[in-house]
Amino acid sequence: MLSVYEGFFSGGARIVHSDVVLGLQEGGQHHRVLSIHSEVHREATRQRMESDACYRSLTAAGVGVASLGRVFPASGDPAVFTGPELADTARATADADVILSLKEQPLRLLNQSGLPRRPVVVCLHRSDPENQGSALDELKAAIADGTVVACVCCAESTRAAYQAAGIPAELLHVIPNGVDLERFHPDPARRLALRTSLGIPADAPVVVFAARYDAMKNVPLFLRSARAWLEREPEGHVLMCGAGMTAANPGLDADIEAAFGPDHGHLTSRLHRLGVRHDMEHVYAAADVVALTSSWGEAAPLCLVEGMMCGAVPVATDVGDSAAIVAGHGFLTPPDPEPIATAWSEAVASRTDFAPALEASRERFSRTRMIAAYAALIDGIHLRTTMPPALPEPL
């Protein structure tokens, strides 16, 4: 098996896919990864492949990871590849029985002429195919020439969006995201340790926002909601995690200034910008609420699932499959600061009440279930593509 990544950078899709690769490797498949980029500059953060937590997890488990060595962004046409890059790709794909493409963007490489033909499964993690540049056209081209044999959708909203965009329904398979339940679970010791490290009292209400600094996440809406909530909750604290969620990001500084005003120190002293964290099981365990304020693009937001499994109550806007994930476990809100702030307070007050429902849903969101579904799909594709054609019945 070969997985092709656009690059290693912070984001839920890469976390989920890397966990799938690890699980399939644990189950007996042999996996390798080819990354188009070795370094990515986005969300006001320089992200090198070797520093990425997913890269380290994969290589520690014996998964070989190679890169074409590109840096993003770079000058020139990103769809034009050099002879050496194509030669490296040909060597990597020649040894694969099945190729997994992490999202549709790597198809601009896999669609290059002259590469060995192997069945490709595209793993889709968004619900806005028309908002991905040329990626949808690359996907349709790969389907038309028979290269793409299946698409894994992480959410029902993904399947519906891609079917509406013209992808054949029979190619679209829904495998919802799952998480490692041994890692993500309520833990009083983690809760206390994380709060102590940030100077947050043990009984203070805490909201966590785990998102990269991207327009789809609607950070301005989150910050306006945070101001409204911090004003009504004098003991409350807000944690912001993800690429670009640091004091070094001037865009985030400007957003905070716009949301809180010039005289805001008494509130923003309880707004913690934590950046990229590799201990999210501790961060979620320390929180009472996991918040999502996205406007578009989401499918099955990983932050909601991870946070819920650690005991945080989800409060989300109605985007992607958020409504189905949150139902019975938390609150769905309109994209308005006051209702969001109110829902955060209600979620804190109802945390104990939601605990049984969150506990009962653990199997639904398990990594084991997700990986078993991927394995069954891949095994079926491999069987179909390697089975000799049936002989005609004798007359």
C-alpha positions, -999 to +999 in steps of 0.1 A: +000+000+000+011+035-008-005+067+006+002+100-012+001+131+009+002+167-002+023+174+028+027+170+065+010+199+083-014+204+111-050+192+103-076+166+112-075+149+078-038+141+081-043+129+117-071+106+107-054+092+076-021+086+094-040+067+121-056+046+095-022+038+080-009+028+114-039+006+121-038-011+087-001-017+092-008-032+127-033-055+109-007-070+086-007-047+056+025-031+045+023+006+040+045+034+028+039+072+024+050+096-003+047+133+005+047+159-023+061+186+000+087+183+027+079+217+042+047+237+043+043+274+052+006+281+061-015+294+089+014+317+098+034+286+107+064+269+092+058+232+093+086+208+084+078+172+077+103+158+101+088+179+129+053+167+124+037+144+149+021+122+122+054+118+105+071+108+137+043+083+146+045+067+111+082+063+110+084+051+146+060+023+136+082+013+107+062+030+079+086+043+053+080+080+045+096+097+014+092+131-001+096+148-034+112+176-014+090+205-025+083+235-004+049+251-002+042+277-014+067+279-043+069+298-075+058+281-107+029+258-116+023+233-088+009+208-114+042+207-133+065+180-121+102+175-130+117+143-145+133+133-112+101+139-093+082+117-117+109+090-116+106+090-078+069+087-080+071+059-106+094+039-083+070+045-053+039+035-072+053+005-090+056-015-057+020-007-046-010-029-051-034-001-041-027+037-037-045+058-011-047+095-020-051+118+011-078+141-003-080+148-040-051+172-043-024+146-048-042+135-080-024+162-099+007+141-094-010+107-098-027+118-130+007+124-147+012+103-178+037+075-178+033+064-142+024+028-134-013+023-134-025+012-100-060+013-085-064+046-065-087+051-035-093+088-028-100+097+009-122+127+010-124+149+042-144+180+032-179+189+022-171+217-003-157+200-035-163+231-056-141+251-033-109+231-038-094+248-069-087+223-097-089+193-074-125+183-084-115+183-121-085+161-113-108+137-094-132+135-123-104+130-148-089+101-127-124+085-125-129+089-162-097+070-171-104+043-146-075+052-121-098+060-092-118+030-082-133+043-050-137+073-028-139+071+010-160+099+025-155+106+062-191+119+065-225+117+049-223+154+041-191+146+021-209+119+001-239+141-006-217+171-017-195+150-040-224+132-056-241+166-062-208+177-079-210+148-103-190+120-087-208+086-093-227+074-063-214+039-066-178+051-060-186+069-027-182+049+005-189+065+039-165+055+067-170+079+096-139+092+115-129+073+147-103+080+174-081+059+197-103+053+227-073+043+248-059+077+242-090+099+243-110+094+275-119+114+306-089+116+329-089+136+361-051+135+364-046+149+329-073+175+336-056+188+367-021+187+352-030+207+321-049+233+342-021+236+367+004+242+339-017+271+326-026+285+360-063+277+356-082+268+388-095+232+391-131+243+392-130+271+365-151+266+334-130+260+303-138+261+266-113+247+240-112+257+204-090+233+183-086+246+148-060+259+124-060+296+115-081+294+084-111+314+071-134+283+071-129+280+109-145+315+113-120+326+140-136+361+142-169+345+152-152+323+178-134+353+193-166+374+195-183+345+212-153+342+236-156+378+245-194+375+253-187+343+273-157+357+293-178+388+302-206+366+316-182+340+332-157+359+353-139+326+362-139+312+327-109+304+305-106+298+267-079+276+251-071+281+214-050+253+198-038+247+163-015+261+136-015+299+138-031+301+172-001+319+187+010+354+196+034+352+166+004+354+142-003+390+133-036+380+117-048+365+150-037+396+169-058+417+146-088+394+151-085+396+189-082+434+187-113+436+165-133+412+188-123+425+222-115+462+215-084+482+226-090+479+264-093+441+267-065+429+289-089+419+318-106+395+294-077+383+271-056+373+302-080+343+302-076+336+265-047+311+261-031+308+227-014+274+227-005+268+191+001+232+178-001+207+206+008+171+205-010+163+238-046+170+228-058+142+250-046+164+279-061+196+265-095+181+259-096+164+293-090+198+309-119+213+290-156+214+298-167+224+263-152+218+228-163+245+204-166+247+167-176+279+148-168+269+112-188+284+083-181+259+055-160+230+044-162+208+075-173+171+071-169+152+104-148+176+126-122+156+145-121+181+173-157+173+182-151+136+184-118+138+203-132+163+227-164+144+233-145+112+240-125+131+267-157+143+284-160+178+269-195+188+257-196+197+220-211+230+209-210+235+171-224+255+142-245+235+117-218+225+092-210+192+076-220+163+099-218+184+130-255+181+137-254+143+137-223+142+158-236+166+184-272+152+186-278+140+221-243+149+232-242+187+232-256+218+214-260+231+179-260+269+175-266+296+149-235+315+138-241+343+163-219+352+193-246+355+219-264+322+213-229+305+211-218+320+245-252+310+260-247+275+248-212+273+262-226+282+296-254+257+293-229+230+283-207+237+313-237+234+336-249+202+318-216+184+316-225+158+342-258+153+326-243+146+292-216+122+306-237+090+302-246+097+266-209+105+258-198+072+274-225+052+256-213+066+222-177+055+225-180+025+203-196+045+175-166+068+174-139+041+178-107+038+158-111+000+156-144+003+138-130+029+113-099+008+105-118-024+101-140-006+075-110+007+056-094-028+056-125-044+042-128-019+014-091-021+005-091-059+006-122-060-017-105-036-042-073-056-042-092-089-047-112-074-076-082-059-094-060-090-091-086-117-098-082-132-133-112-126-156-138-154-155-137-179-184-169-181-205-193-209-198-188-238-222-214-241-249 
